[in-house]
Amino acid sequence: MLLFRKFPLLILCASFALHAQQSPADSLKLVFLNQKMHDTTKLLAIATTLEKQAPQDPQNIALNKLMGDLAIEKYNSDKGALHAKYASYCALYYNNLGAFFAARRDAPNTLAAIDKSISLFNQAKMPDEANFALISKATFLSRINEYEQAIAIVFKALQHFEKDRENNADEIAYAQATLARMYSDFGKYDKSIEYNTKIISFYESKKSPDVNGFYTLGTAYLNSGSSFTELKKYGDAVTNLEKGLKVFVKIGDVNNQSVAYAKLANVKIRQAKFDEAEALMKKSLENEIGPIYSANANVKFGLLYFKKKDFIKADLYLTKGLRLSEENGALELQEQASDLLYQTNRELGNFKKAFEMYELHDKLVDASKIEESKNQLAQQQLKYDYEKKELNYKLASEKENAAKNNLLTGLSGVLLLLVLGGFFYYRNSRQKQKIAVLEKNQIRQKLLLSQMNPHFIFNSIQNIRSLIRDKKDEAAVNYLNRFSKLTRQILENSDENYISLSEEIEMINNYLAIQQLLYSNSFEFSVDVAEEIETEAIFLPPMLTQPFIENAIKHGLSGMKTGGKIAVKFYQKEGKLFFEVTDNGRGFDASEKNENHKSMAMAITRERLGNHSG
């Protein structure tokens, strides 16, 4: 159902000046007052209304909550034939919720909402929608500089949609837009232009793109223009930027019209055509635009006046741009504004402010890397403050009641407080003991994992040497490429006590592919996960499964030149996660007859499992 793919995270960068003639809340009242109307019809009515509205319409939050409350209620209560249908509306709710959080640069809540959306889409057996949500996740990850994760995710989704290019052209274009932006961030402007050109070609060939299609087309033109500007191909830059401006004028998006004028002005600044740049910048502020777009325009105005050596005006616009960007969490604009303010105030001789801006810019350079940690800390602080207030209120009430009651009640209250104090003291002591034991176990886990990683790396290097010695150069290169990727995963997870099941499965696939190359494709393998398992929600110690798989290959399939099979399965039973590896060879019994053989990895893994089972 295409409706569910109409809600990408466009709220990150889009704001259309469209308004409904009638309040959607008013128009939906009749729907909800109709007791005979089925709940799925009500949900469809809300989803359709959301689809027709601008992404930043202030009523969207209320409408989305209305849809989410009803969908979640029915999802939890109706386990019949409509369960999957309700799951799909829950998924849409969380997808939209992720967009709202993304607009506020709230990384933890954004990613949590999108992951929940992906899980529910998969549960509803809607793989296209799940992969479309993956692209939204990649888009957001790229905006908080988590490029490595973003690239892996977007290519995974792109691979899915390219299985049916004809019917998934819009989805492929959306993925390409994300890649184009990332290539631009990396400074690979030619590659960015290549992807943007594909997007432009696709949407220009469509007879009637929808609003999202026009937005993607306009953005592709603007991004191409920016890339041409960086390559100093100013003629091509102006051509693309003017085409993008025309698209956003057509759909009434005043915010991105402002962006287009600012980008055109930037070209003129590069060419030292300051009067033309000033005229374009004035146009960028003609309309009532959003605060982030206003921040962008003010920073660009500041850049213009700095280039014109009108440092007083530059300071005025840059200060306003910095304030707006700080209020709206626009880190990139804060970096630009603080750097220019440092240079401007140095020229003005205002060394105190120049030093302040220098320090601010220095802090902002790495701010994007710690944004997620700051959000998590803020959440924990809010939770702590709430619990502290609740406890203080409870204690105050107890004191007030004790003062009003007679001596017996007072003594009882004192006794109760003593008992409670003793209980909390006892519980606190027990918790400290548990924490100490947990920390010791975590240190031991890291020690065991650090022993195991060299064991695996040593074996892999020996394998590469064998391939080179046997003059299997191509196999050695393939093996080395996969080995380097797997080594990176192992090193990244070495400091982690737990990783998600999805990350463990990715390492399993890489490891099996490496072993398949090593053993001249003498065996096939499969990795199956039961449908009910949410791989992002289950965590386990890293590299826990690898030694068992290694034994199955080295000993279970020992002596088999062809036709070997390795099957890895994950399933749940009675609330526990089970891991199973099977082969069609001799099995462990035959291999264990070699009494002189000792598996170091298996011994380490058994000890790690022993620590966790305790």
ZAMARGU-4260 file (C-alpha; in steps of 0.2 Angstrom, whole numbers, plus 5000, padded with zeros to 4 digits):
<rodrens>
0) 5000/5000/5000 | 5009/5016/4994 | 5001/5027/5007 | 5013/5021/5020 | 5028/5026/5010
5) 5022/5044/5009 | 5030/5049/5026 | 5049/5050/5024 | 5058/5061/5036 | 5056/5076/5025
10) 5052/5086/5040 | 5071/5087/5043 | 5072/5099/5029 | 5055/5103/5021 | 5041/5115/5026
15) 5028/5118/5013 | 5017/5134/5014 | 5001/5124/5011 | 4986/5126/5022 | 4969/5116/5022
20) 4953/5126/5020 | 4945/5116/5034 | 4953/5110/5050 | 4957/5092/5049 | 4952/5089/5067
25) 4935/5097/5063 | 4933/5086/5047 | 4938/5070/5057 | 4925/5073/5071 | 4911/5067/5060
30) 4921/5051/5057 | 4924/5047/5075 | 4906/5051/5080 | 4900/5038/5068 | 4899/5023/5080
35) 4895/5011/5065 | 4911/5015/5056 | 4925/5002/5058 | 4941/5007/5067 | 4952/5003/5051
40) 4941/5016/5041 | 4944/5029/5055 | 4963/5025/5054 | 4963/5026/5035 | 4954/5043/5036
45) 4968/5050/5048 | 4982/5043/5038 | 4974/5050/5022 | 4973/5067/5030 | 4991/5067/5036
50) 4996/5062/5018 | 4988/5078/5011 | 4995/5090/5024 | 5012/5099/5024 | 5025/5090/5034
55) 5026/5104/5047 | 5008/5108/5049 | 5005/5111/5068 | 4990/5100/5068 | 5000/5085/5062
60) 5006/5080/5080 | 4989/5080/5086 | 4982/5070/5072 | 4997/5057/5073 | 4994/5055/5091
65) 4975/5052/5088 | 4980/5038/5075 | 4993/5031/5086 | 4982/5030/5102 | 4968/5020/5092
70) 4980/5009/5082 | 4990/5004/5098 | 4974/5001/5108 | 4967/4989/5094 | 4985/4981/5091
75) 4986/4976/5109 | 4968/4970/5110 | 4964/4962/5093 | 4975/4947/5090 | 4964/4941/5076
80) 4964/4943/5057 | 4966/4962/5058 | 4981/4962/5070 | 4993/4965/5055 | 4983/4979/5049
85) 4984/4988/5066 | 5002/4984/5066 | 5004/4994/5050 | 4996/5009/5057 | 5006/5008/5073
90) 5021/5008/5062 | 5015/5023/5052 | 5013/5032/5069 | 5030/5028/5075 | 5037/5033/5058
95) 5029/5050/5059 | 5034/5052/5078 | 5052/5049/5072 | 5050/5063/5060 | 5044/5075/5074
100) 5059/5070/5085 | 5071/5072/5071 | 5065/5090/5068 | 5071/5093/5086 | 5087/5084/5083
105) 5083/5072/5097 | 5094/5058/5091 | 5089/5044/5104 | 5070/5046/5102 | 5071/5048/5083
110) 5081/5032/5081 | 5070/5022/5094 | 5054/5028/5085 | 5061/5023/5068 | 5067/5006/5074
115) 5050/5003/5081 | 5042/5007/5065 | 5054/4996/5055 | 5050/4981/5067 | 5031/4984/5065
120) 5032/4985/5046 | 5041/4969/5046 | 5029/4961/5058 | 5015/4967/5046 | 5024/4959/5032
125) 5027/4975/5023 | 5046/4974/5018 | 5045/4989/5006 | 5039/5001/5019 | 5051/4994/5032
130) 5066/4997/5019 | 5059/5014/5016 | 5059/5018/5034 | 5077/5012/5034 | 5082/5025/5022
135) 5074/5038/5033 | 5085/5031/5047 | 5100/5033/5036 | 5095/5051/5032 | 5094/5056/5050
140) 5111/5046/5054 | 5120/5056/5041 | 5113/5072/5048 | 5121/5068/5065 | 5137/5063/5057
145) 5135/5044/5059 | 5140/5041/5041 | 5146/5023/5043 | 5130/5017/5049 | 5120/5027/5037
150) 5130/5021/5022 | 5127/5003/5027 | 5109/5005/5030 | 5105/5015/5014 | 5114/5003/5003
155) 5104/4988/5011 | 5088/4997/5007 | 5094/5001/4990 | 5098/4983/4986 | 5080/4978/4991
160) 5072/4991/4980 | 5083/4987/4965 | 5075/4970/4964 | 5060/4978/4956 | 5067/4995/4949
165) 5051/4998/4938 | 5039/4998/4953 | 5051/5005/4966 | 5058/5020/4956 | 5052/5033/4969
170) 5060/5023/4983 | 5077/5022/4973 | 5077/5040/4970 | 5074/5044/4989 | 5089/5032/4993
175) 5100/5041/4980 | 5095/5058/4987 | 5102/5052/5004 | 5118/5046/4995 | 5120/5062/4986
180) 5120/5072/5002 | 5132/5061/5010 | 5144/5061/4995 | 5143/5080/4996 | 5147/5080/5015
185) 5162/5070/5011 | 5168/5082/4998 | 5165/5070/4983 | 5156/5083/4973 | 5157/5074/4956
190) 5149/5058/4964 | 5136/5069/4972 | 5131/5077/4956 | 5130/5060/4948 | 5117/5054/4960
195) 5108/5071/4959 | 5107/5070/4940 | 5099/5053/4941 | 5086/5060/4953 | 5083/5075/4942
200) 5081/5064/4926 | 5069/5052/4934 | 5057/5066/4941 | 5058/5077/4925 | 5052/5062/4915
205) 5037/5059/4927 | 5021/5067/4920 | 5014/5072/4937 | 5025/5070/4953 | 5017/5072/4970
210) 5022/5085/4982 | 5036/5074/4989 | 5042/5071/4972 | 5043/5089/4968 | 5052/5092/4984
215) 5065/5079/4980 | 5067/5086/4963 | 5070/5104/4969 | 5082/5098/4983 | 5092/5088/4970
220) 5094/5104/4959 | 5099/5114/4974 | 5112/5101/4980 | 5119/5100/4963 | 5121/5118/4962
225) 5130/5118/4979 | 5142/5104/4972 | 5145/5114/4956 | 5149/5129/4967 | 5162/5120/4977
230) 5170/5114/4960 | 5170/5132/4955 | 5159/5128/4940 | 5148/5144/4943 | 5138/5143/4927
235) 5132/5126/4930 | 5129/5130/4948 | 5117/5145/4944 | 5108/5135/4931 | 5104/5121/4944
240) 5100/5133/4958 | 5088/5143/4947 | 5079/5127/4942 | 5077/5122/4960 | 5071/5139/4964
245) 5057/5137/4951 | 5052/5120/4958 | 5050/5127/4975 | 5040/5143/4969 | 5029/5131/4960
250) 5024/5121/4976 | 5024/5137/4987 | 5039/5131/4998 | 5045/5148/5004 | 5058/5141/5016
255) 5067/5132/5002 | 5065/5147/4991 | 5075/5156/5004 | 5088/5143/5003 | 5089/5144/4984
260) 5092/5163/4985 | 5105/5161/4998 | 5114/5148/4988 | 5113/5159/4972 | 5120/5173/4983
265) 5134/5162/4988 | 5139/5160/4970 | 5140/5179/4968 | 5150/5181/4983 | 5163/5168/4977
270) 5163/5179/4961 | 5165/5195/4971 | 5149/5201/4964 | 5143/5208/4980 | 5129/5220/4974
275) 5121/5205/4965 | 5123/5194/4980 | 5115/5208/4992 | 5100/5209/4981 | 5098/5190/4981
280) 5100/5189/5000 | 5086/5202/5002 | 5075/5191/4992 | 5079/5176/5004 | 5071/5186/5018
285) 5056/5193/5009 | 5044/5180/5015 | 5040/5174/5032 | 5051/5158/5034 | 5055/5146/5048
290) 5068/5150/5061 | 5081/5138/5054 | 5079/5145/5037 | 5080/5163/5044 | 5096/5158/5053
295) 5104/5152/5037 | 5099/5168/5028 | 5106/5179/5042 | 5123/5169/5042 | 5124/5171/5023
300) 5121/5189/5025 | 5135/5190/5038 | 5146/5181/5026 | 5142/5194/5012 | 5146/5209/5023
305) 5162/5201/5030 | 5168/5199/5012 | 5163/5217/5008 | 5173/5222/5024 | 5157/5230/5032
310) 5161/5221/5048 | 5148/5231/5059 | 5134/5224/5048 | 5142/5207/5047 | 5143/5206/5066
315) 5124/5211/5067 | 5118/5198/5055 | 5130/5184/5061 | 5125/5187/5079 | 5106/5185/5075
320) 5110/5170/5064 | 5120/5162/5079 | 5106/5165/5091 | 5093/5157/5079 | 5104/5142/5075
325) 5107/5139/5094 | 5088/5140/5098 | 5084/5127/5085 | 5099/5115/5087 | 5107/5119/5070
330) 5125/5114/5074 | 5132/5117/5056 | 5126/5135/5056 | 5132/5138/5073 | 5150/5132/5067
335) 5149/5144/5052 | 5142/5159/5062 | 5154/5157/5077 | 5169/5155/5065 | 5164/5171/5055
340) 5160/5181/5071 | 5178/5176/5077 | 5186/5183/5061 | 5174/5198/5061 | 5177/5204/5079
345) 5196/5201/5077 | 5195/5214/5062 | 5184/5226/5073 | 5197/5225/5087 | 5184/5217/5099
350) 5196/5204/5105 | 5185/5199/5120 | 5170/5193/5109 | 5183/5186/5096 | 5190/5175/5110
355) 5173/5170/5115 | 5168/5165/5098 | 5185/5156/5095 | 5181/5145/5111 | 5163/5142/5105
360) 5168/5137/5088 | 5181/5125/5096 | 5168/5117/5106 | 5156/5116/5092 | 5168/5106/5080
365) 5165/5090/5091 | 5148/5094/5097 | 5139/5084/5084 | 5149/5068/5090 | 5142/5070/5107
370) 5124/5076/5103 | 5117/5058/5106 | 5125/5057/5123 | 5119/5074/5128 | 5101/5069/5123
375) 5103/5053/5133 | 5110/5062/5148 | 5095/5075/5147 | 5083/5060/5147 | 5091/5053/5163
380) 5091/5070/5171 | 5073/5072/5168 | 5069/5055/5175 | 5080/5058/5190 | 5072/5075/5194
385) 5054/5068/5193 | 5058/5053/5205 | 5067/5065/5217 | 5052/5077/5217 | 5040/5062/5220
390) 5051/5056/5234 | 5052/5073/5242 | 5033/5075/5241 | 5030/5059/5249 | 5042/5063/5264
395) 5034/5080/5266 | 5016/5072/5267 | 5022/5059/5280 | 5029/5073/5291 | 5014/5084/5290
400) 5002/5069/5294 | 5014/5064/5309 | 5013/5082/5316 | 4994/5082/5316 | 4992/5064/5324
405) 4993/5059/5342 | 5009/5053/5350 | 5005/5035/5346 | 5003/5039/5328 | 5019/5049/5328
410) 5028/5035/5336 | 5021/5023/5323 | 5026/5035/5310 | 5044/5036/5316 | 5045/5017/5318
415) 5038/5016/5300 | 5052/5028/5294 | 5065/5018/5303 | 5059/5002/5295 | 5058/5011/5278
420) 5076/5018/5281 | 5082/5001/5285 | 5074/4993/5270 | 5081/5007/5258 | 5098/5005/5267
425) 5098/4986/5265 | 5092/4987/5247 | 5105/5001/5243 | 5119/4990/5250 | 5113/4975/5240
430) 5112/4985/5224 | 5130/4991/5227 | 5136/4973/5229 | 5127/4968/5213 | 5135/4983/5204
435) 5152/4978/5210 | 5149/4960/5205 | 5143/4966/5188 | 5158/4977/5185 | 5169/4963/5189
440) 5160/4951/5177 | 5161/4965/5164 | 5180/4967/5166 | 5182/4948/5165 | 5171/4948/5149
445) 5182/4961/5141 | 5198/4951/5146 | 5191/4935/5139 | 5185/4944/5123 | 5202/4952/5121
450) 5210/4934/5122 | 5198/4928/5109 | 5200/4941/5096 | 5219/4938/5094 | 5215/4920/5093
455) 5203/4923/5078 | 5214/4936/5070 | 5229/4924/5071 | 5220/4910/5063 | 5214/4922/5049
460) 5231/4928/5045 | 5237/4910/5044 | 5223/4907/5032 | 5228/4922/5021 | 5246/4916/5021
465) 5241/4898/5015 | 5231/4906/5001 | 5246/4917/4995 | 5258/4902/4997 | 5246/4891/4986
470) 5246/4906/4973 | 5227/4909/4975 | 5229/4928/4973 | 5211/4932/4969 | 5205/4922/4983
475) 5217/4930/4995 | 5212/4947/4990 | 5193/4943/4992 | 5198/4935/5009 | 5208/4950/5015
480) 5194/4962/5010 | 5181/4952/5020 | 5193/4950/5034 | 5197/4968/5035 | 5178/4972/5037
485) 5175/4958/5050 | 5191/4964/5059 | 5184/4982/5060 | 5168/4975/5067 | 5177/4965/5080
490) 5188/4980/5086 | 5172/4991/5087 | 5163/4978/5098 | 5179/4974/5109 | 5174/4988/5121
495) 5155/4983/5121 | 5148/4971/5134 | 5134/4968/5123 | 5129/4970/5105 | 5112/4968/5096
500) 5108/4952/5088 | 5107/4960/5071 | 5125/4965/5073 | 5130/4948/5079 | 5121/4941/5063
505) 5130/4953/5052 | 5147/4946/5059 | 5141/4928/5057 | 5138/4931/5039 | 5155/4940/5036
510) 5164/4926/5045 | 5155/4912/5035 | 5158/4921/5019 | 5177/4921/5024 | 5177/4903/5028
515) 5168/4899/5012 | 5182/4907/5002 | 5195/4899/5012 | 5188/4881/5009 | 5186/4884/4990
520) 5167/4885/4992 | 5166/4867/4998 | 5151/4871/5008 | 5135/4882/5008 | 5128/4891/5023
525) 5112/4899/5029 | 5108/4910/5044 | 5089/4910/5049 | 5081/4920/5062 | 5063/4916/5068
530) 5050/4929/5063 | 5045/4933/5080 | 5063/4939/5085 | 5066/4958/5085 | 5085/4957/5081
535) 5087/4976/5086 | 5079/4973/5103 | 5089/4957/5109 | 5107/4959/5115 | 5121/4947/5119
540) 5140/4947/5122 | 5150/4950/5106 | 5158/4935/5096 | 5148/4923/5106 | 5143/4912/5092
545) 5159/4912/5081 | 5168/4897/5090 | 5154/4885/5088 | 5152/4889/5070 | 5171/4888/5068
550) 5171/4870/5076 | 5156/4865/5064 | 5167/4870/5049 | 5184/4864/5054 | 5178/4848/5063
555) 5160/4844/5057 | 5164/4846/5039 | 5182/4839/5040 | 5187/4829/5025 | 5172/4835/5014
560) 5178/4843/4997 | 5160/4847/4991 | 5142/4847/4996 | 5145/4854/5014 | 5131/4863/5023
565) 5131/4874/5038 | 5114/4880/5045 | 5114/4893/5059 | 5097/4896/5067 | 5091/4908/5081
570) 5074/4905/5089 | 5065/4908/5105 | 5057/4896/5117 | 5049/4900/5134 | 5056/4917/5134
575) 5074/4912/5130 | 5085/4914/5115 | 5092/4898/5107 | 5106/4897/5095 | 5109/4881/5085
580) 5122/4877/5072 | 5121/4861/5062 | 5131/4853/5048 | 5129/4838/5037 | 5147/4831/5040
585) 5154/4820/5054 | 5148/4831/5068 | 5157/4835/5084 | 5157/4817/5090 | 5170/4811/5077
590) 5180/4826/5079 | 5181/4825/5098 | 5190/4808/5096 | 5206/4817/5093 | 5210/4819/5112
595) 5225/4829/5109 | 5215/4843/5101 | 5211/4858/5112 | 5199/4872/5106 | 5205/4888/5115
600) 5190/4898/5108 | 5178/4885/5114 | 5186/4886/5131 | 5185/4905/5132 | 5167/4905/5126
605) 5161/4892/5139 | 5169/4903/5152 | 5160/4918/5145 | 5144/4909/5145 | 5147/4903/5163
610) 5149/4921/5169 | 5132/4926/5161 | 5122/4911/5167 | 5127/4915/5185
</rodrens>
